[in-house]
Amino acid sequence: MSEPTHAATPETLSPQAQRELIEELLKKVGMNVTDIEEDFVNYLYNMLGRNLASEPDYHYKALAYAVRDRVMKLWKQTWAGYHQEKSKKAYYLSMEFLIGRSLSNNMLNLGIEDKVDLAIYKLGLALEHIEDAEADAGLGNGGLGRLAACFMDSCATLRLPVMGYGLRYEYGMFKQLIQNGHQIEAPDHWLGYDSYPWEFQRREYTRVIRFGGVSRPYRDHQTGRLTVRWEDTEEVLAVPYDVPIPGYKNNTVNTLRLWSAQATEIFNFSEFNRGSYFEAVSSKAEAENITMVLYPNDASENGKELRLKQQYFLVSASLQDVVAQWIEQHGHNVDDFDTHNVFQLNDTHPSLAVVELMRILIDDLGLEWDKAWKITSNCMAYTNHTLLPEALERWQVSLFQKLLPRLLDIIYEINTRFLKQVAMKWPGDNDRLRQMSVIDEHQNVRMAYLAIVGSFSVNGVAALHSQLLKDGLFNDFYQLWPWKFNNKTNGVTQRRWIASSNPGLRKLLADTIGEGWITHLDELTAIEQQIDNHSFRQAWIEVKRNNKKRLAQLVQQDTGVVFNPDSMFDVQVKRIHEYKRQLLNVLHVIHLYTRIKRGDTANWTNRCVLIGGKAAPGYFMAKTIIKLVNNVADIINNDPEVGDKLKLAFIPNYRVSVMEIIAPGTDLSEQISTAGKEASGTGNMKFMMNGAVTIGTLDGANVEILEAAGEDNFFLFGLKTDEVAELRHQYHPQSYIDSDHDLQSVFNLLESGHFNHFEPGLFDDLINGMKSPGDPWVTLADFRSFVDAQQQAATAFRNVERWTSMSIINSARSGVFSTDRTISQYNEEIWKLTPVGDGD
């Protein structure tokens, strides 16, 4: 009797045969409607154990898994291509990646939206209900994180080998609730208790991160070299979770790697047996705290310690990962490491990357200082995102000594060598040495200075911002190294902010000029040729009206306030901060209210004002502003004499998915920060792309928006940066009140307690702050100019033909604000990467 024949297994196949088998299996993940439908049902019934009558949450997960399968093949091909070609790579280090929802964006970039929609429709379900079941990923807070997400989209679309590195926060910043007008912070457990369908754990790439201990010098007996050991440390594991980032219809899928903190010992059995039940799991809890929540409150010492731990955890895990990948491909020779790798530091938070790479090169790979510094300073690039000195992080030397003693050694050495350079440039200038030292006179490490010293490129994020960095904040460094400084004006991705979030506009654009603008936004200029085309204009108006209806539905659902789509939708949504001047916006709303109450409504323009954004939990004034907005709204919205003439609403828990509804439905975009304070802004760009008209100061990227749109299509007001600086020496807010009857009327209502009848004194700090000669935001100085510009906007809005033309022109001229342009400039001038793959 013959022996039974055994089927070949993967282990018995040759490597070539294994690859062919895998390729054959992957081909079965089809892109047609039937394949998608079958996979959706399979995941819903067999993996999740649910049926078509189950909750939308399960439908979302099943569809996410089905779409994810279609990402995987391209993802593996991209990864293999990057490593086979041994191309130069860039690594984007950011404490935030505000990616929002992924399902709709991934379907768009894969080019399978219509097929998925049909597959779901055939099963009697609605795709929009499934998409709404996805939670926003709580990996960021505002513009910084959203910019990083847009950058990752553009890198993949441009086929650039760029890998993002961030932290896998279990909780987002917080979920904002509004109770009696006050902001209440609730936990944002965005991950829930199930796995996030877009992530893949890569435990095999786990890295060990060290804290505490001591650094001890010793001499190597074999080489005689003096080295340092970092000993007696506490260790935490950094476990990576990879999230795919597909490019737009180009077979490229890049990687966002997020690190999660875990204890080296999850459970101490000895402590448990001794009856110390809390101590048995305390190390696990302490380790996991590092990536538990985005932005811990750093008002306390414990908060500061946790924040510094987060920053080092990110850079150490990421740099260890990159160096390990290098060694795997190239061995331990790192002579040309800097010619093949570049790190972009997204703001000041990852500045420790400079020090950590030095530590790895010197301590782990045995390089001498000069060689290690050459490599490090040739592959680090720093992006600054703020002009506010208080936002440039400083950490106490004592905290470094406690948490990161070995890194403190290296910082001291970096500073010593740097100050020698300063002394050579400016002999005997001790003031300059003090001003430029990485460690200040109060024994704080200036993290921004550390990033500048250790980087070959330093860029701002708007033309004005970059100039102000050179002229003011970093002028000493600019004088020393003028070649380091450059500008990269921010952008946003049109794939998320038009193609995905504004389907009505996308269809109109596609029918009129095709879809080339989805990857080349400057092609939108073609719609200016349609500005006199009656049918196009009517279609434009109809798209905007439908978007306003959708926004009005959201506002009513979340606030109870009814917005009339025939009114002007006047919107300011962004982080609540005094320099962003939501307070000035409220003053104007109160002014309009006083006009209504005194019967001054001739040639009136009905207006719905929407304000939204989160205030940091410890920021008292910002939280008081939120309360004022809500109190004013309560009075206005319940006054029958006001009616539809004026509405005010505060949208709670502002986030990416909400902005995807707000931006398409906005008529007037409020960008009213004090000149010289906003680095760039990106919300202004999202509004412009969707046809909103900007009212704003000459601040941040507003300067470039005004230049692109033209003065006739932008409502400019307010003092300029140099005028603000000059005014501060002789600022007398009371004089503005005394000379302006409208402003007097506003303050009469505020100071009489009209908006806080039963909460006496509630807004005194806000009122006193605005009336103080020391008000850094010079709010009252811009009031009259703001009111006049708002009147111009109201008049323009009543002229439907004029407003429609302004709206079309703003969208048509927004091409320069695509992150595709921004990333191309980063690559051409800083990274110098070669696109990988053919994109077919």
C-alpha positions in Angstrom: 0.0 0.0 0.0 1.5 3.3 -1.0 2.2 6.1 1.4 -0.4 8.9 1.6 0.4 12.0 -0.4 0.7 15.2 1.7 -0.2 18.6 0.3 2.7 21.1 0.2 2.7 23.5 3.1 4.3 27.0 3.2 7.2 25.5 5.1 8.0 23.0 2.3 7.6 25.6 -0.5 10.6 27.5 -1.9 10.7 31.2 -1.0 9.7 32.0 -4.6 6.8 29.6 -4.5 5.7 31.1 -1.1 5.6 34.6 -2.6 3.6 33.3 -5.6 1.1 31.6 -3.3 0.7 34.7 -1.2 0.2 36.8 -4.3 -2.4 34.4 -5.6 -4.3 34.6 -2.3 -4.1 38.4 -2.2 -5.7 38.6 -5.6 -8.8 37.1 -4.1 -9.4 40.4 -2.2 -11.4 41.9 -5.1 -12.4 45.4 -5.7 -15.8 44.8 -7.3 -19.2 45.3 -5.6 -19.9 41.6 -5.0 -16.5 41.0 -3.4 -17.0 43.9 -1.0 -20.5 42.9 -0.2 -19.4 39.3 0.6 -16.5 40.4 2.7 -18.7 42.8 4.7 -21.3 40.1 5.4 -18.5 37.6 6.3 -17.0 40.0 8.9 -20.4 41.0 10.3 -21.7 37.4 10.7 -18.6 35.3 11.3 -16.1 37.6 13.0 -18.4 40.0 14.9 -21.3 37.5 15.4 -23.9 40.0 14.4 -26.4 40.4 11.6 -27.9 43.1 9.4 -30.3 44.2 12.1 -27.5 45.0 14.5 -26.3 48.4 15.6 -24.4 50.7 13.1 -21.3 50.3 15.3 -21.0 46.7 14.2 -21.7 47.6 10.6 -18.9 50.1 10.7 -16.4 47.6 12.1 -17.4 45.0 9.5 -17.0 47.5 6.7 -13.7 48.9 8.1 -12.3 45.3 8.1 -13.5 44.8 4.6 -11.9 48.1 3.4 -8.8 47.4 5.4 -8.2 44.1 3.5 -8.0 46.2 0.3 -5.4 48.4 1.9 -3.2 45.6 3.1 -1.8 44.4 -0.3 -0.8 47.9 -1.3 0.6 48.6 2.2 2.9 45.5 2.0 4.0 46.4 -1.5 4.9 49.9 -0.5 6.8 48.8 2.6 8.8 46.3 0.5 9.5 48.9 -2.2 10.9 51.4 0.3 13.3 48.9 1.7 14.3 47.1 -1.5 15.3 50.4 -3.1 17.1 51.5 0.1 15.9 55.0 -0.7 16.4 58.0 1.5 13.5 58.2 4.1 12.0 60.9 6.2 10.4 60.5 9.6 7.8 62.9 10.9 7.8 63.1 14.7 4.7 64.6 16.2 3.0 64.5 19.5 -0.3 64.8 17.7 -1.9 63.2 14.6 -5.5 64.4 14.4 -6.6 61.9 11.7 -10.3 62.1 12.6 -12.4 59.3 10.9 -10.6 57.0 8.5 -13.3 54.9 6.8 -14.5 57.5 4.3 -11.0 58.9 3.6 -9.6 55.4 2.9 -12.5 54.6 0.6 -11.9 57.8 -1.3 -8.1 57.3 -1.6 -8.6 53.6 -2.7 -11.2 54.8 -5.3 -13.9 52.4 -4.1 -16.5 54.8 -2.6 -19.2 54.1 -5.3 -18.7 50.4 -5.1 -18.9 50.3 -1.4 -22.0 52.5 -1.4 -23.7 50.2 -3.9 -22.7 47.1 -2.0 -24.1 48.5 1.3 -27.2 49.7 -0.5 -27.9 46.3 -1.9 -28.0 45.0 1.7 -30.6 47.6 2.7 -28.2 49.8 4.6 -27.1 53.4 4.3 -23.4 54.2 4.0 -23.7 57.6 5.7 -25.2 56.0 8.8 -22.3 53.5 8.9 -19.7 56.3 8.5 -21.3 58.3 11.3 -20.7 55.4 13.7 -16.9 55.8 13.6 -15.4 57.8 16.5 -12.8 60.5 15.8 -9.4 59.2 16.7 -8.4 61.1 19.8 -4.7 61.5 18.8 -4.6 65.2 18.6 -6.2 68.5 19.7 -6.1 71.2 17.1 -4.2 72.6 14.1 -0.9 71.0 15.0 -2.3 67.5 14.9 -4.6 68.1 11.9 -1.6 69.5 9.9 0.4 66.3 10.7 -2.5 64.2 9.4 -2.8 66.3 6.2 0.9 66.0 5.7 0.8 62.2 6.0 -2.0 62.1 3.3 0.1 64.3 1.0 3.3 62.3 1.5 1.5 59.1 0.5 -0.2 60.8 -2.5 3.2 62.1 -3.7 4.7 58.6 -3.1 7.3 59.9 -0.7 8.9 57.4 1.7 7.8 59.2 4.9 6.9 57.4 8.1 5.0 59.2 10.8 5.8 58.6 14.5 3.4 59.5 17.3 1.8 58.2 20.5 -1.2 55.9 20.8 -3.2 57.8 23.4 -6.0 55.7 25.0 -7.9 58.9 25.8 -8.1 62.0 23.7 -7.7 65.5 25.3 -11.3 65.4 26.7 -14.9 65.3 25.5 -16.3 68.8 25.9 -19.8 69.1 27.5 -21.6 72.3 28.0 -23.6 72.5 31.3 -25.3 75.8 32.2 -22.9 77.5 29.8 -19.8 76.1 31.4 -17.3 73.8 29.8 -17.2 70.4 31.5 -14.5 68.0 30.7 -15.4 64.3 30.3 -13.1 61.4 29.4 -12.7 60.8 25.6 -12.1 57.1 25.5 -12.0 57.0 21.8 -10.5 53.6 21.6 -13.4 52.1 23.5 -13.0 48.6 24.7 -12.6 46.9 21.3 -9.6 47.1 19.0 -9.3 50.0 16.6 -9.9 48.5 13.2 -7.3 50.6 11.4 -4.3 49.6 13.5 -2.0 46.6 13.6 0.1 45.8 16.6 3.7 45.2 15.7 5.0 43.7 19.0 8.1 42.3 17.3 9.3 45.9 17.0 8.9 46.7 20.7 11.5 49.0 22.1 12.7 49.5 25.7 12.6 53.1 27.1 14.6 54.0 30.2 13.9 56.6 32.9 15.6 57.7 36.1 18.7 56.1 37.4 22.2 57.6 37.2 24.9 58.2 34.6 28.3 57.0 35.6 31.5 57.5 33.6 33.9 54.6 33.2 37.0 53.8 31.1 36.9 50.9 28.7 39.9 48.7 29.7 40.3 47.4 26.1 40.1 50.7 24.2 41.0 53.1 27.0 38.0 55.2 25.8 36.1 57.2 28.5 32.4 56.3 28.2 29.2 56.7 30.2 26.8 54.1 31.5 23.2 54.9 32.2 22.4 52.6 35.1 19.8 51.7 37.7 17.0 52.8 35.4 13.3 52.0 35.3 12.3 50.4 32.0 9.1 50.8 30.1 8.1 49.0 26.9 7.1 51.0 23.8 4.8 48.7 21.7 4.1 49.9 18.2 0.7 50.0 16.5 0.8 50.7 12.7 -1.9 52.6 10.9 -2.0 52.6 7.1 -2.1 56.0 5.3 -3.2 55.4 1.6 -2.3 57.8 -1.1 -4.9 58.9 -3.6 -5.4 56.1 -6.2 -1.6 55.5 -6.6 -1.0 52.1 -5.0 1.0 53.7 -2.2 0.2 53.2 1.5 2.5 54.8 4.0 2.7 54.1 7.7 1.9 56.0 10.8 3.5 54.2 13.8 2.0 54.9 17.2 3.7 53.9 20.4 1.8 52.5 23.4 3.4 52.2 26.8 3.4 48.9 28.6 5.2 47.7 31.8 8.0 45.2 31.5 6.3 43.1 34.2 2.5 43.4 33.9 1.9 41.6 37.2 4.3 41.2 40.2 3.3 37.8 41.6 5.6 38.2 44.7 3.9 41.4 45.8 0.5 39.7 45.3 1.4 36.8 47.5 2.6 39.1 50.2 -0.9 40.7 50.2 0.3 43.9 48.5 -2.5 43.8 45.9 -2.1 47.4 44.7 1.7 47.2 44.4 1.3 44.0 42.4 -0.1 46.0 39.4 1.2 49.5 40.2 4.1 49.2 37.7 1.7 48.4 35.0 -0.5 51.4 35.8 2.5 53.7 36.1 3.9 52.6 32.8 0.6 52.8 30.9 0.0 56.4 32.2 2.6 57.6 29.7 0.3 57.1 26.8 -3.0 57.2 28.7 -4.1 60.7 27.8 -3.3 63.4 25.3 -2.0 66.6 27.0 -2.0 65.8 30.7 -2.6 68.9 32.8 0.9 70.2 33.5 -0.1 72.7 36.1 1.3 70.3 38.7 4.8 68.8 39.1 3.3 65.4 38.4 1.8 66.7 35.2 5.1 68.2 34.1 6.9 65.0 34.8 4.3 63.0 32.8 4.5 65.4 29.8 8.3 65.2 29.7 8.0 61.4 29.9 5.7 61.4 26.9 8.1 63.5 24.8 11.1 61.3 25.6 9.0 58.1 25.1 8.1 59.3 21.6 11.6 60.2 20.5 13.4 57.4 22.1 11.1 54.7 20.7 11.1 56.3 17.3 14.9 56.8 17.0 15.7 53.4 18.3 13.3 52.0 15.7 14.9 53.9 12.8 18.4 53.0 13.9 17.4 49.3 14.3 16.0 49.4 10.7 19.2 50.9 9.5 21.4 48.3 11.2 19.1 45.5 9.8 19.7 46.9 6.2 23.2 48.4 6.4 25.0 46.9 9.5 26.6 48.9 12.2 28.4 51.4 9.9 26.5 54.7 10.3 28.9 56.9 8.4 26.3 57.9 5.8 23.2 57.6 8.1 22.5 61.3 7.7 22.5 61.1 3.9 19.8 58.4 4.0 17.6 59.7 6.9 16.0 62.9 7.9 13.8 63.7 10.9 11.2 66.5 10.8 10.3 67.7 14.3 6.8 68.9 14.4 7.1 71.8 16.8 9.1 71.9 20.0 7.7 68.8 21.6 10.1 66.3 19.9 13.2 68.4 20.5 14.8 65.6 22.6 15.3 63.7 19.3 18.5 65.7 18.9 19.8 64.5 22.3 18.5 60.9 22.0 20.2 60.4 18.6 23.4 61.6 20.1 23.0 59.2 23.0 22.4 56.2 20.7 25.3 57.0 18.5 27.7 57.6 21.3 26.6 55.2 24.0 25.2 52.3 21.9 27.2 52.5 18.7 30.5 53.9 20.2 31.0 57.0 18.0 33.1 59.9 19.1 31.3 63.2 19.8 32.3 65.1 16.7 31.2 62.3 14.3 28.0 61.8 16.2 27.2 65.5 16.2 27.9 65.8 12.4 25.4 63.0 11.7 22.8 64.3 14.1 22.9 67.9 13.1 22.7 66.9 9.4 19.5 64.9 9.7 17.4 66.9 12.1 14.9 69.6 10.8 12.7 71.7 13.1 9.3 73.3 12.4 8.3 76.1 14.8 4.5 76.6 15.2 4.2 79.5 17.6 5.2 83.1 18.2 4.1 83.0 21.9 7.2 82.8 24.1 5.2 81.0 26.8 4.4 78.2 24.4 8.1 77.4 23.8 8.6 74.6 26.3 11.1 74.9 29.1 11.9 72.0 31.5 13.7 72.3 34.8 17.2 70.9 35.0 16.2 69.2 38.2 13.4 67.3 36.4 15.9 66.2 33.7 18.3 65.1 36.5 15.5 63.0 38.0 14.0 61.5 34.8 16.8 61.7 32.1 20.2 62.1 33.7 22.1 60.8 30.8 20.3 63.2 28.4 21.1 66.0 30.7 24.8 65.2 30.4 24.6 65.5 26.6 22.5 68.7 26.8 25.3 70.3 28.9 27.9 69.2 26.4 25.8 70.5 23.5 25.4 73.8 25.2 29.0 74.2 26.1 30.2 73.6 22.6 27.4 75.8 21.2 28.3 78.7 23.5 31.9 78.5 22.2 30.6 79.2 18.7 28.6 82.1 20.0 31.6 83.6 21.8 33.7 83.3 18.6 31.0 85.1 16.6 30.5 87.8 19.3 33.6 88.0 21.5 32.9 89.5 24.9 29.2 89.7 24.4 28.1 88.1 27.7 24.5 89.2 27.3 24.3 87.4 24.0 25.7 84.2 25.6 23.0 84.5 28.3 20.3 85.1 25.8 21.2 82.2 23.5 22.2 79.6 26.1 20.2 76.4 25.8 20.0 76.4 29.6 18.6 79.7 30.9 19.5 81.6 34.1 16.7 80.0 36.0 18.1 76.5 35.2 15.5 75.6 32.6 16.3 73.8 29.4 15.0 75.8 26.4 13.7 73.1 24.2 13.2 75.4 21.1 16.8 76.5 21.3 17.9 72.9 21.6 16.0 72.1 18.4 17.6 75.0 16.6 21.1 74.2 17.6 20.7 70.6 16.6 19.0 71.0 13.3 20.2 71.9 9.8 16.8 73.5 8.9 14.4 75.7 10.9 11.2 76.7 9.3 8.1 78.8 10.1 4.7 77.9 8.8 3.6 81.2 7.0 5.5 84.0 5.3 4.8 86.5 8.1 5.4 84.0 10.8 8.8 82.9 9.4 9.8 86.6 9.0 8.8 87.3 12.6 10.9 84.4 13.8 14.0 85.8 12.1 13.3 89.4 13.1 12.3 88.7 16.7 11.9 85.4 18.6 15.0 83.7 17.1 16.9 86.7 15.8 20.2 85.9 17.5 20.1 82.4 15.9 19.2 83.9 12.6 22.2 86.2 12.8 24.5 83.2 13.6 23.0 80.8 11.0 20.9 82.6 8.4 21.1 79.6 6.0 19.1 77.4 8.4 15.9 79.5 8.3 13.2 79.1 5.7 9.4 79.2 5.3 7.0 76.4 4.5 3.5 77.9 4.5 1.0 75.3 5.9 -1.8 73.7 3.8 -4.6 71.2 4.1 -5.5 68.2 2.0 -8.2 68.8 -0.5 -9.0 65.1 -0.5 -10.3 65.4 3.0 -11.6 68.9 3.0 -13.4 69.0 -0.4 -13.6 65.6 -2.0 -14.6 63.7 1.1 -16.4 66.4 3.2 -18.2 68.3 0.5 -19.6 65.8 -2.0 -21.9 68.3 -3.6 -19.0 70.6 -4.5 -16.9 67.7 -5.6 -19.6 66.6 -8.1 -20.1 70.1 -9.4 -16.3 70.5 -9.9 -16.0 67.1 -11.5 -18.8 67.9 -13.9 -17.3 71.3 -14.8 -13.5 70.8 -14.8 -12.9 67.1 -14.2 -11.2 65.6 -11.1 -7.6 66.7 -11.7 -7.8 69.2 -8.8 -8.0 66.2 -6.4 -4.2 65.8 -6.8 -3.4 69.2 -8.4 -5.5 71.8 -6.5 -4.2 74.7 -8.6 -6.5 73.4 -11.4 -9.3 74.9 -9.4 -8.4 78.2 -11.1 -10.4 76.9 -14.1 -13.7 77.6 -12.3 -13.0 81.3 -12.5 -13.8 81.0 -16.2 -17.3 79.9 -15.2 -18.0 82.9 -13.0 -20.4 84.4 -15.6 -22.0 81.1 -16.4 -25.5 81.3 -15.0 -26.1 77.6 -14.7 -22.8 77.1 -12.9 -23.5 80.0 -10.5 -26.9 78.6 -9.7 -25.5 75.1 -9.1 -22.8 76.7 -6.8 -25.6 78.5 -4.8 -27.5 75.3 -4.5 -24.5 73.3 -3.3 -23.8 75.9 -0.6 -27.5 76.0 0.5 -27.6 72.2 0.9 -24.4 72.4 2.9 -25.9 75.1 5.1 -29.0 73.0 5.7 -26.7 70.1 6.8 -24.9 72.4 9.2 -28.1 73.9 10.5 -29.3 70.4 11.3 -26.1 69.7 13.2 -26.4 73.0 15.2 -30.0 72.2 16.1 -29.1 68.7 17.1 -26.2 69.7 19.3 -27.3 73.0 20.7 -31.1 73.3 20.2 -30.6 76.6 18.3 -32.4 76.9 15.0 -30.3 78.4 12.1 -32.1 79.7 9.1 -30.1 78.7 5.9 -31.1 82.0 4.3 -29.1 83.9 6.9 -25.3 84.6 6.7 -23.5 81.7 8.5 -20.7 83.5 10.4 -18.3 81.0 11.9 -15.3 80.9 14.3 -14.2 77.5 15.3 -10.7 76.9 16.8 -9.0 76.4 20.1 -10.3 79.0 22.7 -7.5 81.4 23.4 -7.4 85.1 24.2 -5.1 85.8 21.2 -7.6 84.2 18.9 -10.0 86.8 20.1 -13.3 84.9 20.4 -14.0 87.8 22.8 -13.9 90.3 19.9 -16.4 88.2 18.1 -18.7 88.2 21.1 -18.4 92.0 21.4 -19.6 92.3 17.8 -22.6 90.0 18.4 -23.6 92.1 21.4 -23.2 95.2 19.3 -25.6 93.7 16.7 -28.0 92.9 19.6 -28.0 96.5 20.8 -28.7 97.7 17.3 -31.8 95.4 17.1 -33.0 96.5 20.5 -32.8 100.2 19.6 -34.5 99.6 16.2 -31.5 100.2 14.0 -32.3 97.5 11.5 -32.6 99.3 8.2 -30.9 97.2 5.4 -30.3 94.4 7.9 -28.6 91.2 7.1 -29.8 88.2 9.1 -26.9 86.5 10.7 -26.2 83.1 12.4 -23.0 83.2 14.4 -21.4 79.9 15.3 -18.5 79.6 17.7 -16.7 76.4 18.8 -13.5 75.1 20.3 -12.1 73.7 23.5 -10.4 75.6 26.3 -7.5 73.9 28.1 -8.8 72.6 31.5 -6.6 75.0 33.5 -7.1 78.1 31.3 -9.6 80.1 33.4 -10.0 83.1 31.0 -10.7 80.8 28.0 -13.3 78.9 30.0 -14.9 82.2 31.0 -15.1 83.2 27.4 -17.0 80.0 26.6 -19.4 80.9 29.5 -19.9 84.4 28.1 -20.7 83.1 24.6 -23.3 80.8 26.0 -24.9 83.4 28.3 -25.1 85.9 25.4 -26.6 83.2 23.2 -29.2 82.4 25.8 -30.4 86.1 26.0 -30.3 86.7 22.2 -31.9 83.4 21.1 -34.8 83.8 23.5 -35.6 87.4 22.8 -38.7 87.5 20.5 -37.8 90.9 19.3 -34.6 89.5 17.8 -36.1 86.5 16.0 -34.2 85.4 12.9 -32.3 88.6 12.7 -29.5 87.2 14.9 -28.7 83.8 16.3 -25.7 82.7 18.3 -24.7 79.1 19.2 -21.7 77.4 20.8 -21.1 74.0 19.2 -19.8 71.6 21.8 -16.9 69.1 21.4 -15.5 70.6 18.2 -13.6 67.9 16.3 -12.6 66.9 12.8 -15.9 65.2 11.9 -17.8 68.3 13.0 -15.5 70.6 10.9 -16.2 68.4 7.9 -19.8 69.7 8.1 -19.0 73.2 9.3 -16.5 74.2 6.6 -18.7 73.5 3.6 -21.7 75.3 5.2 -19.9 78.5 6.2 -20.3 81.8 4.5 -18.0 84.1 6.5 -14.8 82.7 8.0 -13.6 84.5 11.2 -9.8 84.7 11.4 -9.5 87.6 13.8 -6.4 86.9 16.0 -4.2 89.8 17.2 -1.7 90.6 14.5 1.7 88.9 15.1 0.3 86.1 17.3 -1.0 83.4 15.0 1.7 81.3 13.3 -0.4 80.2 10.4 -3.8 78.7 10.9 -5.3 76.0 8.7 -9.0 76.4 9.4 -8.8 79.5 7.3 -7.7 77.4 4.4 -10.4 74.8 4.8 -13.0 77.5 4.8 -11.5 79.2 1.7 -11.4 75.9 -0.3 -15.1 75.5 0.4 -16.0 79.0 -0.9 -16.2 80.9 2.4 -15.1 84.5 2.4 -12.6 85.5 5.1 -12.8 88.4 7.6 -9.5 88.7 9.2 -6.4 90.6 10.4 -3.0 90.6 8.7 -1.9 87.6 10.8 -0.5 84.2 10.0 -1.5 82.7 6.7 -4.3 85.4 6.4 -1.6 87.5 4.7 -1.2 84.9 1.9 -5.0 84.2 1.7 -5.5 87.9 1.1 -2.8 88.0 -1.5 -4.4 85.0 -3.3 -8.0 86.0 -3.0 -7.5 89.7 -3.7 -8.6 92.7 -1.6 -12.1 92.7 -3.2 -12.7 89.1 -1.9 -11.4 89.4 1.7 -12.7 91.7 4.5 -9.5 93.1 6.1 -9.5 94.9 9.4 -7.4 95.7 12.4 -3.9 96.9 13.4 -0.9 95.4 11.7 1.9 93.6 13.6 4.2 96.6 13.9 1.2 98.9 14.8 0.3 96.5 17.6 3.9 96.5 18.9 3.9 100.3 18.8 0.5 100.7 20.5 1.5 98.6 23.5 3.7 101.5 24.7 0.7 103.9 24.9 -2.4 101.7 25.0 -5.4 103.3 26.7 -8.5 101.1 26.2 -10.8 103.5 28.0 -10.2 106.1 25.3 -11.7 103.7 22.7 -14.8 103.2 24.8 -15.1 107.0 25.4 -14.9 107.8 21.7 -17.2 105.1 20.4 -20.9 105.1 21.2 -21.4 101.5 19.9 -18.6 100.2 22.2 -20.1 102.2 25.1 -23.4 100.4 24.5 -21.7 97.0 24.5 -19.9 97.7 27.8 -23.0 99.1 29.4 -24.7 95.8 28.9 -21.6 93.8 30.0 -21.0 95.9 33.1 -24.7 96.1 34.1 -24.8 92.3 34.4 -27.3 92.0 31.6 -25.8 88.6 30.5 -25.3 87.3 34.1 -28.2 88.6 36.2 -28.0 85.7 38.6 -24.2 85.3 38.5 -22.9 88.6 39.8 -19.3 89.4 38.9 -18.9 86.4 36.7 -17.4 88.3 33.8 -15.5 91.0 35.7 -12.1 89.4 34.9 -12.9 89.5 31.2 -14.2 93.1 31.3 -11.2 94.3 33.4 -8.8 92.4 31.1 -10.1 94.2 28.0 -10.0 97.6 29.8 -6.5 97.1 31.1 -3.7 99.1 29.4 -1.6 95.9 29.7 -4.1 93.8 27.5 -1.6 92.1 25.2 -4.4 91.3 22.7 -5.5 95.0 22.3 -9.0 93.8 21.7 -10.7 97.2 22.0 -8.3 98.9 19.6 -9.6 96.7 16.8 -13.3 96.9 17.7 -14.3 99.8 15.4 -12.4 98.4 12.5 -14.0 95.0 13.0 -17.5 96.4 13.2 -17.0 98.3 10.0 -15.6 95.3 8.2 -18.5 93.2 9.4 -20.9 95.8 8.0 -19.1 95.6 4.7 -19.5 91.8 4.8 -23.2 92.1 5.7 -23.8 94.5 2.8 -22.0 92.2 0.3 -23.9 89.1 1.5 -27.2 90.8 0.6 -26.0 91.2 -3.0 -26.3 87.5 -4.0 -24.5 88.0 -7.3 -21.5 89.7 -5.7 -21.3 87.2 -2.8 -21.5 84.2 -5.2 -18.6 85.7 -7.3 -16.5 86.2 -4.1 -17.2 82.6 -3.0 -16.2 81.1 -6.3 -13.1 83.2 -6.5 -12.0 82.2 -3.0 -12.3 78.5 -3.9 -10.7 79.0 -7.3 -7.6 80.6 -5.8 -7.1 78.3 -2.9 -4.7 76.0 -4.8 -1.6 77.3 -3.1 -3.0 76.1 0.2 -2.9 72.4 -0.5 -0.5 70.3 1.6 0.6 68.7 -1.7 2.3 72.1 -2.4 3.6 72.3 1.2 5.1 68.8 1.2 6.6 69.3 -2.3 8.5 72.3 -0.9 9.6 70.3 2.3 10.9 67.6 0.0 12.6 69.9 -2.6 14.2 72.1 0.0 14.7 70.0 3.1 14.2 66.3 2.8 15.3 65.6 -0.8 13.6 62.3 -1.1 12.9 60.3 -4.3 9.3 59.2 -5.0 9.0 55.4 -4.9 6.9 53.3 -7.3 5.1 54.2 -10.5 1.8 55.2 -8.9 -0.2 53.2 -11.5 
